[in-house]
Each structure stands twice: as structure tokens, then as C-alpha cells.
Amino acid sequence: GGGRASRSRRGSVAASGSNAVRIPARSPTPMSVAAGGRDSQFGLYDVAGSAGAAGAGGSQRYDSVRTSFSAQTDSMRTQMILESRLEKRGRHAFGGPGGKHLIMFVDDINLPQPDDYGSMPPLELLRQLISQGGLYSRHKHQWKNIEDVNLLAACAPPGGGRNQMTQRLTRHFFKLCLPMPSEQNLQHIFCSILDGWMALQNFPVDIRASSRSIVFTCVDMFSHLRHDLLPTPAKSHYTFSLRDLSKVVQGVLQVSSRTTDTKTRVIRLVIHEASRVFHDRLVDDTDKMYFHELLSHLINKNFSYLIDKEDLRTRAPIFGDYMSKVGIGDQRSYVEMDD
């Protein structure tokens, strides 16, 4: 029913007209699908078609649909994605397929560009779904009640093409902020991984001593690119996350002590892995020049090894395992490709 928002020990209810939005005190199991490494904010809200449905426990069944917003996302596409997973339950009532609760996950919810009036139509559509409990049909212009739909959203802080969301929408969120691990924490994590792996592979002592230099170079590179090369509408893929940092370290872990036995070879391996993950994503000469200058500086700083940025641009090392002739079941060697 209508009236003011009320609060109980189980959660809070925000009422609007004859429809209510229930924000459960205990998040449903699908909340775990949004757990990630980057600094993000997650929101959960339930368009409650029946009281207490979200807290029904193990007897409640769920279905899911996932979408990612971009700068070009519009309200029509958002409504089409949602309606494609709904089934008719009554004359003007729709819900999840087979009587299930539908979990809709929206990634990068604050990426759509604002219109001339400062609003973001896809977000206004979701706000209407939450506050009014339904949507208007695009063809017949009739109201459609939406039942048993949970909305789960993720976003990064405003800036770099991301926009500030209106409080008319965020007030419905149960918000959870996941801060980015500090550089010291990242260094400790990846140094532990690399030290254990080098000891297991019986690398020489001088190579083991370079593990901190490898990790410090990778973490410094990740931090600089993440703060200096921000995503824009023209470069929306400039989103550097912990997944990219882990890929660099994972590439280093592919070599063996038999083929990588000098400090110079280790340095060239780090250059290749950083270029493979970060440089290949850059789209213009200015950003590529910045990457080469930064990498040259970090190699000199952490390894005390001088390398010219022009050499990085024209004669960058390349590693791979596709030159090895091995039999079935044999391990390929990840080595530098010589000219």
C-alpha cells in the first residue's frame, strides 16, 4: 500500500503509490556474482511483487540476465533486454520465467551520457521500475506491472567518462563499496606468489632476488596507467583492473629456470608481458609514447638497468611458446623469439 516508508528488523520498505520497493536486510545469494577486485559500488534493490519473496530462502528459484551499459546505451535497449526475459502472468502483469525471481545485473550503470536536460534515460527507466513497480509498453502505451525482479548494479566512481548518478535512483540502493587494495597490499600479494613459484622452480639466487623488482615494476605500471589514462567516450576500453595486473604476473610465471637464467632475460620478459597486456590496448601515438617513457623509467628505477624508450618502440622483445617442437603431452617452452 501507499504511505510513508516504514522500517522493520528485516529491512526497509520504500513506498510509492500502490507499489513498494523492498530492500532486504539480508542480500540474496546472487549478490556474490558482483564481487570483483576494482574499486566499485554495488547496489541491490528488489521490485517486490509479493511480500517476503526475496527472503524465501532455499525454496526460491532464481534466473538471471546480465547487461553492460556504455556511453551509447539508451532506454529502449535497456527495456528490450529486460522484457526479453519476462513472461506474462496476468492481463498487465509480467515476471520472471517459470515463476522465478529474475536477477538483472547492470554493469557500469553510470556510463550512459546525460541528455540535454542532465538526466540519463536508461537510469530513469530503472528508477521508474523501482519506484513505480513497472514500465509502459513501447507499442501499446499501456502500463505493465513488473513482479519478482531484483536489480543488481555496479559502477566505478565518477570521472573518466563515468557520470554522477542522481539521488532519485541511488536512494533505492543497498550500497556496498569495495575499495581498491593499496599498492603495499598488492606488492605483498604478488611478491608472495612470485617468491613461492621461483623457489619451487629452482631459479638461481640472483633471479630470485629480482622478484621484488618484477612486482614493483608491474604494480607501479598498473597504478600510473590507471590514474593517468582514464577511459573516455572515445577510449571506453581504457579500464585497467586487477585482472590486467594479474595477467602480467601470470605471464612471468610461464617461463622456466632452464630458459630464463639471467637478469637481462627477466627484464626483457617483464617488458614483453607489460607491453602485451597494457601497450596493446592503447590506440594513439601519444598514449603509446607515454607508456614507453614510463616503462623505461620503471625498469631503470627498479632494476637499475638503462633501456632507451626508442628501443622499446622499435625493438621490443617478444616471448612465446609456438616455436617449440614437442610431442603430445609435452610441455612447451615459453622463450624469447630471436630474430
C-alpha positions, 0 to 999 in steps of 0.5 A, a space after each residue: 500500500 501507499 504511505 510513508 516508508 516504514 522500517 522493520 528488523 528485516 529491512 526497509 520498505 520504500 513506498 510509492 503509490 500502490 507499489 513498494 520497493 523492498 530492500 532486504 536486510 539480508 542480500 540474496 545469494 546472487 549478490 556474490 556474482 558482483 564481487 570483483 577486485 576494482 574499486 566499485 559500488 554495488 547496489 541491490 534493490 528488489 521490485 517486490 511483487 509479493 511480500 517476503 519473496 526475496 527472503 524465501 530462502 532455499 525454496 526460491 528459484 532464481 534466473 538471471 540476465 546480465 547487461 553492460 551499459 556504455 556511453 551509447 546505451 539508451 532506454 529502449 535497449 535497456 527495456 528490450 533486454 529486460 522484457 526479453 526475459 519476462 513472461 506474462 502472468 496476468 492481463 498487465 502483469 509480467 515476471 520472471 520465467 517459470 515463476 522465478 525471481 529474475 536477477 538483472 545485473 547492470 554493469 557500469 550503470 553510470 556510463 550512459 551520457 546525460 541528455 540535454 536536460 542532465 538526466 540519463 534515460 536508461 537510469 530513469 527507466 530503472 528508477 521508474 521500475 523501482 519506484 513505480 513497480 513497472 514500465 509502459 509498453 513501447 507499442 501499446 502505451 499501456 502500463 505493465 506491472 513488473 513482479 519478482 525482479 531484483 536489480 543488481 548494479 555496479 559502477 566505478 566512481 565518477 570521472 573518466 567518462 563515468 557520470 554522477 548518478 542522481 539521488 532519485 535512483 541511488 536512494 533505492 540502493 543497498 550500497 556496498 563499496 569495495 575499495 581498491 587494495 593499496 599498492 603495499 597490499 598488492 606488492 605483498 600479494 604478488 611478491 608472495 606468489 612470485 617468491 613461492 613459484 621461483 623457489 619451487 622452480 629452482 631459479 638461481 639466487 640472483 633471479 630470485 632476488 629480482 622478484 621484488 623488482 618484477 612486482 614493483 615494476 608491474 604494480 607501479 605500471 598498473 597504478 600510473 596507467 590507471 590514474 593517468 589514462 582514464 577511459 573516455 567516450 572515445 577510449 571506453 576500453 581504457 579500464 585497467 583492473 586487477 585482472 590486467 595486473 594479474 595477467 602480467 604476473 601470470 605471464 612471468 610465471 610461464 617461463 622456466 629456470 632452464 630458459 630464463 637464467 639471467 637478469 637481462 632475460 627477466 627484464 626483457 620478459 617483464 617488458 614483453 608481458 607489460 607491453 602485451 597486456 597494457 601497450 596493446 590496448 592503447 590506440 594513439 601515438 601519444 598514449 603509446 609514447 607515454 607508456 614507453 617513457 614510463 616503462 623505461 623509467 620503471 625498469 631503470 628505477 627498479 632494476 637499475 638497468 638503462 633501456 632507451 624508450 626508442 628501443 622499446 618502440 622499435 625493438 621490443 622483445 617478444 616471448 612465446 611458446 609456438 616455436 617449440 617442437 614437442 610431442 603430445 603431452 609435452 610441455 612447451 617452452 615459453 622463450 624469447 623469439 630471436 630474430 
